[in-house]
């Protein structure tokens, strides 16, 4: 059986009374489609959800207008999605198509981590195909991984105190070729929400092929695991386990 939540080793999902704080950090405000079913599972369980994007995405080819008009439109999209899921929306205001790993960039994300104090972080995996392999996506992954470490250190540029809890860290989508373990989450109950999610973007983008791709990939994952729909992740580290046994 697939797990309904992250942070479960394997086998049947175990619901805990201790609520989690899940922080998703993707490059652009529509990127969270990679993990939206899992994010919705956690929101339904009662976990606190923060959906952060690195940039307002003013270089998008889906929208016309000035940078400020695009910023306003995409901010509205992000807020609608957050309301749909039951999450908080945040934007770190990096320049679109100019995200690049640096100490300064990771410190900015580390400051957010110190503020939020997440127990779980989801971010982009290292993808290379055109579309998902947008450089902003890959570099966001690197920046976030470094930020998790910087959040633990005493660094004078960050006024908030270090956050030294071990964070469960997941990369989406999971890649079978990755050196990191692969895990799956059952999102079979979230198809309606996924369709609602994509409809928010289609109001501005027009028809969006991402919905078909999402449902197809989720069905493949689900078929392999004995459930209808599933999302995949590579596991960098787990901060805690809600199970005492492997199976």
C-alpha positions in Angstrom: 0.0 0.0 0.0 1.2 3.5 -0.8 1.8 6.0 2.0 -0.5 8.9 2.4 2.1 11.2 3.9 5.8 11.8 3.9 7.9 10.7 6.9 6.6 7.2 6.9 9.2 4.5 6.3 7.1 2.0 4.4 3.9 0.0 4.5 0.6 1.3 6.0 0.5 5.0 6.7 0.6 6.0 10.4 -1.3 9.1 11.4 0.2 10.9 14.3 -1.3 13.4 16.7 1.9 15.6 16.3 1.2 18.0 13.5 4.0 18.8 11.0 5.0 22.0 9.3 5.6 21.4 5.5 7.4 24.0 3.5 7.4 23.5 -0.3 10.0 25.7 -2.1 9.8 25.7 -5.9 11.0 28.2 -8.4 7.7 29.5 -9.9 4.2 29.6 -8.6 2.9 26.7 -10.8 5.8 24.3 -10.1 4.2 22.9 -7.0 2.1 20.7 -9.4 5.0 18.2 -8.9 3.9 17.6 -5.3 0.4 19.1 -5.0 -1.3 15.8 -4.1 1.1 15.1 -1.2 0.9 18.7 -0.1 -2.9 18.4 -0.1 -2.7 15.2 1.9 -0.7 16.9 4.6 -3.1 19.9 4.7 -6.1 17.6 5.1 -4.3 15.9 8.0 -4.1 19.3 9.7 -0.4 20.1 9.1 0.7 23.7 8.6 1.6 24.2 4.9 3.7 27.0 3.5 4.0 27.1 -0.3 6.9 29.3 -1.3 8.2 30.3 -4.7 11.6 31.7 -5.4 10.4 34.2 -8.0 7.2 35.9 -9.1 7.8 34.6 -12.6 7.7 37.7 -14.7 9.5 36.1 -17.6 6.6 33.6 -18.3 5.7 33.1 -21.9 2.1 32.3 -20.9 1.2 35.9 -20.0 1.4 39.3 -21.8 1.9 42.6 -20.2 4.4 44.5 -18.1 6.5 42.8 -15.4 4.3 44.4 -12.8 1.1 43.1 -14.5 2.6 39.6 -14.7 3.7 39.8 -11.1 0.2 40.7 -10.0 -1.4 38.0 -12.0 1.0 35.3 -10.8 0.7 36.5 -7.2 -3.1 36.1 -7.5 -2.6 32.6 -8.9 -0.4 31.6 -6.0 -2.9 33.0 -3.4 -5.8 31.1 -5.1 -3.9 27.9 -5.0 -2.9 28.4 -1.4 -6.5 29.0 -0.5 -7.6 25.9 -2.4 -5.1 23.7 -0.5 -5.3 25.4 2.9 -1.8 26.8 2.8 0.1 30.1 3.2 1.7 31.6 0.1 5.2 33.2 0.1 7.5 34.6 -2.6 11.2 35.3 -2.1 11.4 37.7 -5.0 14.4 36.4 -6.9 14.6 37.5 -10.5 13.0 35.1 -12.9 15.4 33.2 -15.2 18.3 34.5 -13.0 18.2 32.1 -10.1 21.7 30.9 -9.5 23.4 29.1 -6.6 25.3 31.5 -4.3 25.9 31.9 -0.6 23.7 35.0 -0.6 20.8 33.1 -2.3 21.0 30.3 0.2 21.1 32.6 3.1 17.9 34.2 1.9 16.2 30.8 1.9 17.9 29.9 5.2 16.2 33.0 6.8 12.8 31.7 5.6 13.6 28.3 7.1 14.5 29.8 10.4 11.3 31.8 10.4 9.0 28.9 9.4 10.8 26.1 11.4 9.6 23.3 9.0 9.7 19.6 9.8 9.4 18.7 6.1 10.7 20.5 3.0 9.9 19.6 -0.6 11.8 21.2 -3.4 12.7 20.5 -7.1 14.8 17.5 -8.2 17.7 17.8 -10.6 15.8 17.6 -14.0 17.3 18.2 -17.4 14.5 17.7 -20.0 13.2 20.9 -21.7 10.4 22.3 -19.6 10.8 20.6 -16.2 14.6 21.1 -16.6 14.3 24.9 -16.5 17.6 26.1 -15.0 15.6 28.0 -12.3 14.3 24.6 -11.2 17.7 22.9 -10.9 19.3 25.8 -9.2 16.4 26.2 -6.7 17.2 22.6 -5.7 20.9 23.4 -5.0 20.0 26.7 -3.2 17.5 25.0 -0.9 19.8 22.1 0.0 22.5 24.5 1.0 20.0 26.7 2.9 19.0 23.8 5.1 22.6 23.6 6.3 23.0 27.4 6.6 19.8 27.6 8.7 21.7 25.6 11.3 24.8 27.8 11.6 25.5 31.0 13.5 25.7 33.5 10.7 25.7 37.2 11.4 23.8 38.1 8.2 20.7 36.3 9.6 19.1 37.9 12.6 16.9 35.0 13.5 18.4 32.3 15.8 19.7 29.0 14.1 17.2 26.3 13.5 19.0 23.0 14.3 16.2 20.4 14.0 16.8 17.8 11.4 14.5 18.5 8.6 12.9 15.8 6.4 14.0 16.7 2.9 12.4 15.5 -0.3 13.1 16.1 -4.0 10.2 16.1 -6.5 9.6 14.3 -8.7 11.5 11.1 -7.7 14.0 9.8 -10.2 14.8 6.1 -10.3 18.3 6.9 -11.4 19.0 9.1 -8.4 21.5 8.0 -5.8 18.9 8.9 -3.2 16.1 6.5 -2.1 12.8 6.6 -3.9 9.5 6.9 -2.1 5.9 7.2 -3.2 2.9 8.9 -1.7 -0.7 7.8 -2.5 -2.7 10.8 -3.8 -5.6 8.8 -5.2 -8.1 11.0 -3.3 -6.7 14.2 -4.7 -7.6 14.0 -8.4 -10.4 16.5 -8.0 -8.1 19.0 -6.2 -5.4 18.5 -8.9 -8.0 19.4 -11.6 -9.1 22.4 -9.5 -5.4 23.4 -9.2 -4.8 23.3 -12.9 -8.0 25.2 -13.7 -6.7 28.2 -11.7 -3.7 28.4 -14.0 -5.8 27.7 -17.1 -7.9 30.8 -16.5 -4.8 32.8 -17.4 -2.7 30.4 -19.4 -5.4 28.8 -21.6 -5.3 25.0 -22.1 -2.4 23.6 -20.0 -1.0 20.2 -21.1 0.5 19.9 -17.6 -2.7 18.3 -16.3 -2.6 15.4 -18.7 1.1 14.9 -17.9 0.4 15.0 -14.2 -2.4 12.5 -14.2 -0.5 10.1 -16.6 2.7 10.1 -14.5 0.7 9.7 -11.3 -1.2 6.8 -12.8 2.0 5.1 -13.8 3.3 5.5 -10.2 0.1 4.3 -8.8 -0.1 1.2 -11.1 3.4 0.2 -10.0 2.4 0.4 -6.3 -1.2 -0.9 -6.3 -3.1 2.4 -5.9 -4.8 4.7 -8.4 -2.5 7.7 -8.3 0.8 8.4 -6.6 3.6 11.0 -6.5 7.3 10.1 -6.3 10.1 11.7 -4.3 13.8 11.1 -3.7 14.6 11.2 0.0 17.7 13.2 1.0 17.1 12.8 4.8 14.4 12.1 7.3 14.1 14.1 10.4 12.0 11.5 12.2 10.2 8.3 11.6 6.6 7.5 12.7 7.3 3.8 12.4 9.3 1.4 14.5 9.7 -1.2 11.8 10.6 -1.3 8.1 7.4 -3.3 7.3 
